[in-house]
Amino acid sequence: MSEFRCGVVGIAGRPNTGKSSLLNRMVGQKLSIVSPKAQTTRHLVTGILTSAQCQYVFIDSPGFQTRHRNVFNRALNRRAAEAARDADVVMFVLEAGRFGPEDRDVLERIPAASKVVAVVNKADLVKRAADLLPFLARLAKQREFAAIVPVSARTGKNLAELLRVLREQLPQAPALYPAEQLTDRDERFFAAEILREKLFRALGDELPYHCEVAIESFKEEGRLRRIEATIFVERESQKAIVVGARGETLKRIASAARKDMEALFGGKVYLGAWVKVKRGWTEDERMLRQFGYG
């Protein structure tokens, strides 16, 4: 029998290549929030997959930020770079048929000494497999990859092959976590992330990037979880949009978040959500540390 392997797999790539969707599909649980908007992921999210031969400790990181250049987004870029540097192997995720300046910038930020597996996501959107071959040949010239694996996070196509390739790059080592554990994050963290996901999905293109969620209180009362959350925005005009006419937008967002929390936590949830203005929080290092971006 082959030796058991265990190690950290960093997930890197420009925003909106499907990194979080890949993590969720491989682990079999929605751990990273997703939305059609770029740069939804802000925190490092650990997803753990344990098989008979290997334990994969995936670290989903923020996409390297190019859309907004402020103190907040510089902090996210540092976090993404650290995740790639500290991993045993890095999954460099890009879209099938697309390797642009942003992808090249991300690839150059991954340390030269790192083992890198290029993961070509959204391969299911290519009509014929043969049409992808020229792109894969061009990609192979960008760096000495340990492997190049086309996959689809949406359909699960070729993910078994990706896991096999990743296992070969991980060290022989005992498991770091119990086999049944899926993440090292707690329910309080996921409550904030779920609410933030609903903000991204319900609001316009720009506003979600000026919103942050803080869980003020998380109490378990029997099978009920009583959660109080604050949504921070930067301006009064933004608060008015999040709240909506007669509070309808906020009610809709909170209701959708509550349903997802109940599904994830396996029990009833009371969710109270309020909106507060904190001017310039994306440039306030003290506030950023409070939100966990220190």
Secondary structure, 3 states (H helix, E strand, C coil): CCCCEEEEEEEECCCCCCHHHHHHHHHCCCCCCCCCCCCCCCCCEEEEEECCCEEEEEEECCCCCCCCCCHHHHHHHHHHHHHHHCCCEEEEEEECCCCCHHHHHHHHHCCCCCCEEEEEECHHHCCCHHHHHHHHHHHHCCCCCCEEEECCCCCCCCHHHHHHHHHHHCCECCCCCCCCCCCCCCHHHHHHHHHHHHHHHHCCCCHHHHCEEEEEEEEEECCEEEEEEEEEECCHHHHHHHHCHHHHHHHHHHHHHHHHHHHHHCCEEEEEEEEEECCCHHHCHHHHHHCCCC
